[in-house]
């Protein structure tokens, strides 16, 4: 700042000396340098007025029309770009006015302060354009999270929105810095190489964290489940999804404990979602009856019990009883029926089982339990065999022995 102030002071003193030495021109005796400053002042005033006009057009023409449309995207974009557009308009007219006003005046354009002034204007204009582009991206993100995601029932985690905004801000800042450095002839090849090596080292050091973040992003886009869904892992653990975070997913188990699972493990595992496509749930209940039971009578009794329960549904399929096989101790049956909500499956299963037990007891249908018949034979019933010893090979039979 001190160097810029000194340069501007030197620029002013040199311009004043040039004005004193320059011959007057025109009927009013105004020198070219003074005329240039007058025109620059006019351009500067025009830039201020233009920025005010942009603000008025945004507030009184564009935004009222946008608020009458069905979408909120245009309103968000206009509100996010109102300030940056005023700034860009002011800077662009100021730069154009400076070049037009002092063209052909070497006493101004050859001064070192002119280069500093033009450089500062260029940097400010690049930053203003970057802010304008980032405002559009920011407005689109807000519109998607509050409008599209709500309408499609998609869950966009706030942590990911914050991450996307920071990533977009970094990308736009990097692009702006690259443009500015290229304008001033600064070589950034070494800086890019250093940044690449550092990013590679960070990626190796935090590869698990990065993998979990990428997997979490994939889960948010693919949406195999959402908070509130009941899921079951391949290990058999079952619970309700509480939150899909940036690094892990939290699941509330039936024991009222929170299971935290890294997103990378979930992304490559088999997950059963009981809530998709809807909350209906099919119950398969095995049941055995004793050998000698009239199966037609047993199946009719079971169907009566299932159809009598008010929460056993007839859609998408009516209750059914199947004879599935001959077990070691029972004739095996399978009850298949639908309930409206998987949250009620255990209660409904209990009520159906109690009704089946009462019905079987009333009709004398036996539900057997595994049993074995053990037969014990006495030693007297086992025949004894006389052991006959054979003579060794090559020996003569003993006297008096029979062959």
CORSULZI-V833017 format. One line per field, one symbol per residue. psi: psi as a letter, one per 40 degrees, with the letter a starting at -180 (. if undefined). burial: b if it has 24 or more other C-alpha atoms within 12 Angstrom, else e. Layout:
# CORSULZI-V833017
psi = ???
burial = ???
This chain:
# CORSULZI-V833017
psi = dddddddddddddddddddddiiiiidefhiddddddddddddddddddddddddddddeddddddeeidieddddddddeddddddddddddddddddddehegddddeidddddddddddddddddddddddddddddddddddcddddefhhhhddddddddddddddddddddddddddefhhedddddddddddddddddfddddddddddddddddfdiiheihihideehiihhdihaddihhhhieefihhhhidddddeihhhheeieaeihhhhhiiiiiieihdddddddddddddehdehieieiiiihiheihideihhihhhiiidhddeddddddddddddddddddefhhhiihiihhhhhiddehhhhhhhhhiiheiiiiheii.
burial = eeeeeeeeeebeebbeeebeeeeeeeeeeeebbbbbbeebeebbeebeebbeebbeebeeeebeeeeeeeebbbbbbbbbbbbbbbbbbbbbbbbbbbbebbeebebbbebbbbebbbeebbbbbbbbbbbbbbbbbbbbbbbbbbeeeeeeeebbbeebbeebeeebbeebeeebbbbbeeeeeeeeeeeeeeeeeeeeeeeeeeeeeebbbbbbbbbbeebbbbbebbbbbeeeebbbbbbbbbbbbbbbeeeeeebbbbbbbbbeeebebbbeeeebbbbebbbbbbeeeebeebbebbbebbbebebbbeeeeebbbbbeeeeeebbbbbbbbbbbbbbebeebbeebeeebbebbeeeebbbeeeeeeeeeeeeeeeeeeeeeeeeeeeeeeeeeeee
